Every structure is written in structure tokens, then in C-alpha cells.
């Protein structure tokens, strides 16, 4: 029977599993954030919590526990000089796990595990201002918003020119002496002549407006989420806006 055997084995024997957790813990306690699978991140949390609590007690036994579980002296020094003072008043809850979605390579559930209050987290809160102050340049998102606004203005100008072209053709074709019914039919024929082009331009404007709303959402993502998503907006939602004129060739 498997009573109380609730640990994840990851297809490894006990020695291999312990070495894997020691390796992950060494990298996590050195860099304070790593990306791995969701299952490994969840299984690491109690391992890291016990390690930090033993290190907070200090003394000879605390040093022995760190040397038994961490591979590098850099990680040991980081725990003693940085993490132990940071969590002096925190009894537990030293780590955080956040799900990132499915990895593109093997479709495994990916997540990052990080130490609470790490410098990466602090930087991401003011990432936009940090980028402007450090580089003196506009951020990626301000550049992206500028491009989308230009695209919207482009389609709006084309729609206005098309309306002016339709109005001019209607005025040149409609005669004041002709019957009103004939004039209305002639006007409807001219508008139907340009209906496909107008539909194409209006869809382009809607698509640009939709992209702007998606980018506003993505601007709020932190750095690791954006790297994982590769700055991509939902392609499925985007395609629904262009299905109506798929395969059409319109001369602008």
C-alpha cells in the first residue's frame, strides 16, 4: 500500500531526486528566481522553507545543513548575508510559485519559483521608469503605441478619402432634372461599387483598435510573463476580425 507516500518521484530514484532538488535550490538561492516545471516548483517549496528556517537558527548546525544541501559557496553566503536578514521577522512563506502556461518545446506546465522580496520583483514594479531613466529612450510599449496610432490614422484617412471620392462621383452622376427614384438608385449603385473597399478599410481600422486594447493589457504583464508569451496577442481572436475579407485583394 502507498499510505502517506504523497511525494512526486519525477521518474527518479531517491539519490537522483535529492541531487535534482539540491541543484534547483542552489540556483534559486543564488538568483532568487528560476523557471522550471510547475510540479518541480511545488515540490521545491517545502524543501526551501525548511532550509531557510534551519539557516535562520544559525550556529554550527545551520552551517552544516546549508553545506549538506547547497552545492556552491556563493549560494551559502547569499543565504547567510542576504536572505536570513531579510526574513528575520518572517516566520514562514519565503517562496512564491506562479504558473506561466505551457512550454512551447514539450507542452509541460511551466512556472517560476522566487524568493519573496527579491530584487527582480522590486525592479519589475518600476520597470518602465527604470528603462527611461537608465537609457533615456522610449520604452518598447510607447514605440508600439505610436505605431498603432499611426496605423489607425492611416485607415481613417483612407476612409475619409473614399467617402469624398464616393460623394464626388455621386454629385457628378446625379442630375437635378432626373427623377428622385432614379437618383436614389444611382446613388445606391455607386455606393455598392465601393462597398467592398469600404468594408476592407473599416475592418483594418477595427483590427488596429483591437491591437491597441491587447497591447494595453500586455503592457501590464511583468518581464517574465512577456518573455514567455513572446509579446504575442491572442492570434485566434485576431483572426476572427480578418476572416470576413480573407483571400480578397483590394487595391488601396
Secondary structure, 3 states (H helix, E strand, C coil): CCCCCCCCCCCCCHHHHHHHHHHHHHHHHHHCEEEEEHHHHHHHHHHHHHHHHHHHHCHHHHHHHHHHHCCCHHHHHHHHHHHHHHCCCCCCCCEEEEEEEECCCCCCEEEEEEECCCHHHHHHHCHHHHHHHHHCCCCHHHHHHHHHHHHHHHHHHHHHHHHHHHHHHHHHHCCCCCCHHHHHHHHHHHHHHCHHHHHHHHHHHHHHHHHHHHHHHHCCCCHHHHHHHCCCCCHHHHHHHHHHHCCCCCCC
